[in-house]
Amino acid sequence: MGVSLSEHSAPARLDLPAVLTLLKPVTWFPPMWAFTCGAISAGVPFTNERWWTLALGIGLTGPMVCASSQAVNDWFDRHVDAINEPHRPIPSGRIPGQWGLVIAIGWSLLCVLWALPLGSFGLTAVALALAFSWAYSAPPFRFKRNGWLGNAAVGFTYEGLAWVTGAGIMLGSTLPPANILIVAALYSLGAHGIMTLNDFKAMAGDERMGVRSLPVLHGAKGAAWLASLIMLAAQAAVIALLVTWGRPMHALAVGVLALVQAGLMLWFVRAPESRALYLSAFGVPFYVSGMMVSAFALRAL
């Protein structure tokens, strides 16, 4: 690829703290939250057995499936990271040789084992999530090479699939009703915009390595407007549905949270490259708060 990685000259000993960095605990929250939203939206009583199932599911979506996807992504992104983030565990050499690939494969297999107690529904969901995580990062698919496709894949798995899995498992391994599926799909769509926020910091390396993220395809300001409008459009649709379903107070709460985001977005689009991480840190919490409000609205239907 024409990029020199320090991993080639690194010692063979594995740096265990670097493994935790590779698995990126900071990224585990979104699918764990979405799974919890799904479990709440199912509307079933939380018995002792269901509390245990909830704990298993939260562990599965975050420290297992999401962590494995981070390891997969870092392995196949090691050449891009050598440009954008050379301090990352693999390009820096703290995870030497083929250890990155070994961890990605091993953690994926552990995910399947973890899912066994959750039955066929949970196991199928995990298999689908793992398939998407590998297809997102690895050739020949490498969805992430196109910002529209890659961000849609992540939004689907991190938000929609996790939500539906949480609801389905709580309902006894059955497909949730249509209203839950629709809301989960809308929040997946909005997550497409959230994923775009992560792409601004990597514009230089993405352009050099042929990764067509939305900032690369449409420029920083164009991508900033797209990300903002996608997030707001998804929430507007949820608000309309909540009103239609007779949950006006929940709709009002989601609307207020969306208005706060809109204000932050107007500030963000003026200088997206320097402000994307701020919107991600301070705006996205209002988005995910709306998810929980919607989950309780669905629970009450």
N, C-alpha and C positions, 0 to 999 in steps of 0.2 A: 504493500500500500504506500510505500515511500515514507513511512513514519517510523522513527526509531523509538522503540519502547524499552524502558529500563528493565522490564521484566526479564529480558533475555540475559542480562548479566547479574540478575539478583540471586542471592543464595537460595538453596532449596528449602530452607526451613520456613514453615508457614507462620505468619504473624496472626495469632488468634484474634487480637483486637481488630485487626484489619478485616477479618471475616464478618464481624458484626457491622463494620462500616459498609462492607459489600452488600449486606442484607438490608441496609437502610431502614432502621426502625421508624424514622420520621415519616416514611411513606405508608406505613401499615394502617394508619388511622382511617383513611377513606373507605376501604372495603369493610373494615371492622364496624364502622359507623353505619354503613349501608346495610350490612347483615343485621345489625341491631334494629334499624328502622324496619326492615322486612319482618323481623320476628314480632315487633310491636304491632305492625299493621295487620298481622294475621288475625288479631282480635281474640285469641284463645287465652284462657287462664294460665298463668305461669305457675305450674306445679313444680315440685322438687325435681322431677324428671326433666321437665322442660328447662328449668334453670341450668341443669347440667348440660343439656343439649345446646343451650345458648352459649355457655362457656366454651364448649367444644367448637362450636361454629365460629365464634369470635377468634379463637386461637388458630383455627384453620384458615380463615380469610386473611388475617394479618401476618403473624409470625411464620406461617407456613407458605400459603400460596403467593401472597404478595412478596414475601421475602425471596422466594424462589424466582419469581419473575424479575426481581431486581438483579439477582445473580446472573440470570440468563442475559439480561440486557447489558450488564456491565462487561460480560465476556465478549459479546458480539459487537460492543461499542468501544472496545479498548483502543482502537486506532483513532476514533473520533475524540475519545476522552484524552488521548495523548496531546491533542491540540487544545481542547476546551478546558479540561480539568486534569492536568497531568499529575495532580496530587492524589487522584483516585487510587484505590488499592491495587488494581491490576497494572495500569501504566506506570505507577510509581515503583512497582516491584515488590511491594509488601505482600502481595499474593503472587508468588512466582510461577513460572512454567505453565503447566496445564491445570493447576489447582482451581482456577476460576471455573473452568468447564466441569471439573469433577464435582465442585460444590453445587453448581447449577443442576447437574443431573441427579446428584444424591438428594438434594433438598426437594426436587420434584417427586422423586420416589417416596420420600417421607410424607409428602402431602397425601399421596394415595393411601398410605397406611393409616394416616390420621383420620381420613374420611370414612374408613370402613364402619365405625360405630354409628355413623349418620345414615346408613342405609343406602339403597340404590339411588334415591334422589340426590343425596349429598355427594355420592361418589360420581354420578353422572355430571353434576355441576362442577366438581373439581377437575374431572377429565377435560371438560370444555374450557375451563379457565386456564388449565395448563397448556392446552392446545393453542389457545389464543396468545398466551404469553410467549411461547416458543415461536409461533408464526409472526408475532410482532417484531421480534428481534433477530431471528435467525433466517439465513437464506434457506430455500429459494424465495420464500414469501416476503419476509422482512417488511411487514406492513408499515413500519415507522419511516420508511423511505418516502412515504407520501403522507403529508400532514393530515389530510382529510381522512384517509383510511386508517392510519395508525391511531390518531386520537379517538376515532370512533370505536376502534377495538378496545382501547383502554377504558373509555367511558362505559362501554357495554359490560366489561368484566368487573371493573372496580365498583361501579354503582348499580347498574341494572341486574346483572347476574347475582351479585352478592345480596341484593335486596330480595330478589325472587327466591334465592336459596334459603334465606332466613325465614321467609314467609312459608315456603313449601315444607320445610322441615318441621316447623311448628304446627302446620296443618296435617301432619302425618304423612309426609312424603307424597303430597299431591300437588298438582299445579294450582297456584293461587287463582282467585277469581280475576275477572277482566279489569276491574278498577285498580287492583294492586299492580297488575302487569302494565297498565297504561302509565300510572304514576312513576313506576320504576323506569320505564322506557323514556319518559320525559326527563327525569333527572339524569339518565345516561346521556341524553342529548346535551343537556347543559354542561355535563362534565367534559364534553368535547372542548368547550371554551376554556375550562379550567386547565386542561392539558396543554392548550396553546400557551398559557402563561409560562409554562416551564421551558418553552422553546426559545424564548428571547435571549436567554443567557448563552445559548449555544449556536447563535446564528453564524458566526465565522467558521467554526468547524463543520457545521452542517452543510454550508454552501461549498466548502472545499471538498467534502467527502461525498457530495451528491445526495444528501438527505434533504428532501423537499418539504421541509416543515412549512407551516403557514407563514411565518415571518420571512422565510426565504422565498416562497412563492408569491406573496402579496405585499411584501415590504412590512416594515415594523408597524406603521400606522394602520395600514390596511388590515393586518392580522389582529391588531388591537381592537379595532372596531368589530371585526368578525367575532372574536372571542367574547366580547362584551354583549353583542346582540344575541348570540347563541345562548349564552347563560340567561339573559333576561327573557328571551322568547320562551324558553322551556318553563321558566317559573310563571310567566303570564298564562301559559296553557294550564298549568297546575291550578292556579288561582281560579280560572274560569271553571274548571271541573269541580273544584271544591264548592263554589257557589251553586253550580248545577246540582250537586249532591246534597245540598242543604246544610253546608258547613261554612256559613258566612264569617264567623269569628276566626276560624282557622285560615280562611282565605285572606282576611284582613291582616292577620299576623304574618303570613307569607308575603303579602304585598308590602308591608312596612319593611321587612327584611330585604326585599328586592329593591326598594327605593334607596335604602342605605347603600347597597351595592352600586346602584346607578350613579349615585353621587361620587363614589370612589372611582368608578369607571371613567367619568368625565375628566377627572384629574389624571387618571392613568393614560388615556389616549393621547395626551399632550406630549408625553415623553415615555413611550412604552418600554424602551430598552432599559431604562434606569428605574422604572417604577413597577415592572411586572411582578417582581418578588414581593413588593409591598402590597399590591392588590391580592396576591396569593395568600399572604400572611394575614391581612386585615379584612379583606372582602369575602374570601371563600368561607370563613366561619359563619357568616350570615347566610350563605347559600346552604350549608349543611344543617344549620339550625332550622331552615325552612323544610328540609327533608324530614326532620324529626316531628315538626308540627304537622306535616302532611301524614306521617305515619300514624299519629294519634287521631287525626281526622278519619283516616281509613279504619282504624280500630273501632271507632264509634259508629260506623255505618251498619 
